[in-house]
Amino acid sequence: MPSGQTHDRITLYALPLVTGIALWQTKSSNLTLLVAGGFLFGGLMFGPDLDIYSVQFQRWGFLRWIWLPYQKSLRHRSFLSHGPIIGTTLRVIYLGGLLGFVAILVLLVVGKLGGVAFTWQDLGVGVKRSLSIYSGEFLALFLGLELGAMSHSLSDWGGSAYKRFQKQGIQGLLPREKIRRRKPKKRAVGRSKPGR
């Protein structure tokens, strides 16, 4: 498994390539910025290694405590943290849920103290409208986050495969089958073979 510095270098070296491909495909500087920003954030702070005490975890500084329940609930390198799409989706839901909870608390406090008229229906309509209007932007940001996470997971997989290749040769790269070993049959004592 590559070190945190190696993962950082991979993210930084791949950033121009990801940016160029995003600009070529979208023809939009706004969407390209979201993909590139998501890739950088996903590779440096929002990647699969938030499930352990890692460089990514430490970069959250005084806010790193928010990832402790996430770490306790997932096994390192599980499909739920390192898997394609599912890992990023779970981290987005987890962080989005926390941010949504804090936003609701702030709105409730401001509504009580500031006399601002606030209804749950208005909040729901606003969120639904934002998701509808900015769906392309949300998709571009998610794609960037996913690409950053996948650069991490693929480098983990590649590093592990290289180590297996060094130790076992080409056998280390082939899928392992579970081989059932047959137990030799015991002969009954005192019985002779037929024909004797």
Residue pairs with C-beta under 8 A, 6 or more apart in sequence:
1 156
1 159
1 160
2 10
2 155
2 156
2 159
4 49
4 54
4 55
4 56
5 55
6 155
7 43
7 47
7 49
7 55
7 151
7 152
7 155
8 43
8 44
8 55
10 43
10 151
10 152
10 155
11 39
11 40
11 43
11 44
11 148
11 151
11 152
14 39
14 43
14 151
15 36
15 39
15 40
18 35
18 36
18 39
18 144
18 147
19 32
19 35
19 36
19 39
22 31
22 32
22 35
22 36
22 140
22 144
23 29
23 32
26 32
26 35
26 140
30 137
31 136
31 137
31 140
34 137
34 140
34 141
34 144
35 140
35 141
35 143
35 144
35 147
36 144
37 141
37 144
38 140
38 141
38 142
38 143
38 144
38 145
38 146
38 147
38 148
39 144
39 145
39 147
39 148
39 151
40 144
40 148
41 144
41 145
41 148
42 88
42 144
42 145
42 146
42 147
42 148
42 149
43 148
43 149
43 151
43 152
44 56
44 59
44 148
45 56
45 59
45 60
46 56
46 88
46 91
46 95
46 145
46 148
46 149
47 56
47 148
47 149
47 152
48 77
48 81
48 82
48 87
48 149
48 152
48 153
48 156
49 55
49 56
49 57
49 76
49 152
50 56
50 57
50 67
50 70
50 71
50 81
50 91
51 70
51 71
51 74
51 75
51 76
51 77
51 78
51 81
52 71
52 76
53 71
57 64
57 67
57 71
58 64
60 66
60 67
66 95
66 98
70 91
70 94
74 80
74 81
75 81
77 156
79 86
79 87
80 86
80 87
80 90
81 87
81 90
82 152
82 153
82 156
83 153
84 146
84 150
84 153
85 146
87 149
87 153
88 142
88 145
88 146
88 149
91 145
91 149
92 142
92 145
104 123
107 118
107 123
108 118
110 116
110 118
111 117
111 118
131 138
161 172
161 173
164 172
164 173
165 172
165 173
166 172
